[in-house]
Amino acid sequence: MEIVLAKHQGFCGGVRRAVEMSESTAGATAGRAQTWGPLIHNPQVVGRLEDAGVAVVEDLDRLKGEAFIVSAYGVEGAVLEAAKDRGMKIVDATCPVVIRAHSLAFKLVEEGYQVIVVGDHGHPEMVTLKEALGDRVTVVHTRQEARAVKLRGKIGVISQTTQSMENFREIVGDIALRTKELKVVNTLCPAITVRQEEAERLVDEVDALIVVGGHHSSNTTRLAEIGRTHTLPTYHIETPDELDPAWFAGIGRVGVMSGASTPEWIIADIIRRLKDIGAEMEERATPAAS
């Protein structure tokens, strides 16, 4: 069984920055640092950070310590103010791409546009933007939701940084037919976009696809969706233990790619396990010497 590795693997720049800032803060505060929710959407990395002294909290009563680390997606204003009120040092690890996207949304609002954002309801990036702009911004996830929005005046459209390129393109196309003045600002993360483009190419070159990353990672989920859309056997996993040898019966080439919050050490573990599975399959297929 041949393993075909995607070119773009491991952390994107924003995730690497957030993890390094958290590790540095943990070392400087002797385990008295906290994040509101996970720093990134990868449980294994978050677990390692917890072992290093970066606690995950989701209850204001538990918010305390020497430092508060803002996650890569940002954090609600009320939580940030609570951390400041408790005298915690603020370490802002928000991804610069997310900061840019939010700044552009604010600019569109200031310019008088009705702002529509293509994104996932409940995603931290969308929650913080909605908190800041309220009814001046509308989040839509599907073409059906976008069609239900009553458009008025000039329309500005942006995207959650980890959104599907195809979903963004389709919704923008639909809106363009319904308004006389439209301004589209591409806020898709380049590091995410290049992986989606690579997935579109890779699905034509392999017999099965393994997508490695947190099960709650939106950008990783997008990659798996691309494989499934092409009716390719596609498996979204977090760890090597999830690999099932039965998946690879009759498979000649298996592609491996990762989400932007997946560390290289997990990818290396996955590849080692795949090689073991391939060797076991080859051994079973080889007739025993008489």
Residue pairs with C-beta under 8 A, 6 or more apart in sequence:
1 248
1 251
1 252
1 253
1 254
1 274
1 277
1 278
1 281
1 282
2 252
2 253
2 254
3 253
3 254
3 256
3 271
3 274
3 275
3 278
4 202
4 205
4 206
4 253
4 254
4 255
4 256
5 255
5 256
5 257
5 271
6 195
6 198
6 199
6 202
6 255
6 256
6 257
6 258
7 198
8 191
8 194
8 195
8 198
8 257
9 257
9 258
9 262
9 264
9 267
10 258
10 262
10 263
10 264
10 267
11 19
11 260
11 261
11 262
11 263
11 264
12 189
12 191
12 192
12 260
12 261
13 191
14 72
14 95
14 96
14 97
14 98
14 189
14 191
14 260
15 40
15 72
15 95
15 260
15 261
17 93
17 95
17 96
18 39
18 40
18 71
18 72
18 93
18 94
18 95
19 39
19 40
19 45
19 49
21 69
21 91
21 93
22 33
22 35
22 39
22 49
22 52
22 54
22 69
22 91
22 93
23 49
23 52
25 33
25 54
25 67
25 69
25 91
26 33
26 49
26 52
26 53
26 54
27 52
28 67
29 53
29 65
29 66
29 67
29 89
30 53
30 66
31 52
31 53
32 53
32 65
32 66
32 67
33 53
33 54
33 55
33 65
33 66
33 67
33 68
33 69
33 91
34 54
34 55
34 56
34 57
34 63
34 64
34 65
34 67
34 68
34 69
34 83
34 88
35 49
35 54
35 55
35 56
35 57
35 68
35 69
35 70
35 71
36 57
36 58
36 63
36 68
36 70
36 71
36 75
36 76
36 79
36 83
37 56
37 58
37 71
37 124
38 46
38 56
38 71
39 45
39 46
39 49
39 54
39 56
39 69
39 71
39 72
39 93
40 46
40 71
40 72
40 214
40 261
41 213
41 214
41 216
41 217
41 218
41 220
41 259
41 261
42 213
42 214
42 217
42 238
42 259
42 261
42 262
42 263
43 214
43 238
44 238
44 239
44 263
44 266
45 261
45 263
46 56
50 56
54 69
55 65
57 63
60 79
60 82
63 79
63 82
63 83
63 86
63 88
64 86
64 88
65 88
66 88
66 89
67 88
67 89
67 90
67 91
68 80
68 83
68 88
68 89
68 90
68 91
69 91
69 93
70 80
70 90
70 91
70 92
70 93
70 94
71 93
71 94
71 124
72 93
72 94
72 95
72 98
72 261
73 94
73 95
73 98
73 123
73 124
73 125
73 128
74 94
74 98
74 99
74 102
74 124
74 125
74 128
75 94
75 124
75 128
76 127
76 128
76 131
77 128
77 131
77 132
78 131
80 90
83 90
84 90
95 161
95 189
97 161
97 187
97 189
97 190
97 191
98 125
98 161
100 187
101 125
101 129
101 158
101 159
101 160
101 161
101 187
102 128
102 129
102 132
104 158
104 185
104 187
105 115
105 117
105 129
105 133
105 137
105 158
106 132
106 133
108 115
108 156
108 158
108 183
108 185
109 115
109 133
109 136
109 137
111 156
112 153
112 154
113 153
113 154
113 155
113 156
113 183
114 138
114 151
114 152
114 153
114 154
114 155
114 156
115 133
115 136
115 137
115 138
115 156
115 157
115 158
116 137
116 138
116 139
116 140
116 146
116 149
116 155
116 156
116 157
116 158
116 171
116 175
117 126
117 129
117 137
117 138
117 139
117 140
117 157
117 158
117 159
117 160
118 140
118 141
118 146
118 157
118 158
118 159
118 160
118 163
118 167
118 168
118 171
118 172
119 125
119 126
119 139
119 140
119 141
119 159
119 160
119 163
120 126
120 141
120 160
120 163
120 218
121 139
121 141
123 160
123 162
123 218
125 160
125 161
125 162
126 139
126 160
129 137
129 139
130 137
130 139
138 149
140 146
140 149
140 171
141 167
142 167
142 171
143 167
143 170
143 171
143 174
146 171
146 174
146 175
147 174
151 175
151 178
151 179
153 181
154 179
154 180
154 181
154 182
154 183
155 175
155 179
155 181
155 182
155 183
156 182
156 183
156 184
156 185
157 171
157 172
157 175
157 182
157 183
157 184
157 185
158 184
158 185
158 186
158 187
159 168
159 186
159 187
159 188
160 187
160 218
161 187
161 188
161 189
161 192
162 188
162 189
162 192
162 218
162 219
162 222
162 260
163 188
163 218
163 222
164 196
164 222
164 225
165 188
165 193
165 196
165 197
168 188
172 182
172 184
175 182
176 182
189 219
189 260
191 260
192 219
192 222
192 260
195 219
195 223
195 257
195 259
195 260
196 222
196 223
196 226
198 257
199 209
199 223
199 226
199 227
199 257
200 226
202 209
202 255
202 257
203 209
203 226
203 227
203 230
203 232
203 255
204 230
205 253
205 255
206 232
206 253
206 254
206 255
207 232
207 233
207 250
207 251
207 252
207 253
207 254
208 232
208 233
208 234
208 235
208 247
208 248
208 251
208 253
208 254
208 255
209 224
209 227
209 232
209 233
209 234
209 235
209 254
209 255
209 256
209 257
210 234
210 235
210 237
210 243
210 254
210 255
210 256
210 257
210 270
210 274
211 220
211 223
211 224
211 227
211 234
211 235
211 236
211 237
211 257
211 258
211 259
212 220
212 237
212 238
212 256
212 257
212 258
212 259
212 262
212 266
212 267
212 270
213 219
213 220
213 223
213 236
213 238
213 258
213 259
213 260
213 261
213 262
214 220
214 238
214 259
214 261
214 262
215 221
215 236
215 238
217 259
217 260
217 261
217 262
219 259
219 260
219 261
220 236
220 258
220 259
220 260
220 261
220 262
221 236
221 259
223 236
223 257
223 259
224 234
224 235
224 236
227 233
227 234
228 234
233 247
233 251
235 242
235 243
235 247
237 243
237 270
238 266
239 266
239 269
239 270
240 269
240 270
240 272
240 273
243 270
243 273
243 274
243 277
245 277
245 280
245 281
248 254
248 277
248 278
248 281
249 281
254 274
256 267
256 270
256 271
256 274
258 266
258 267
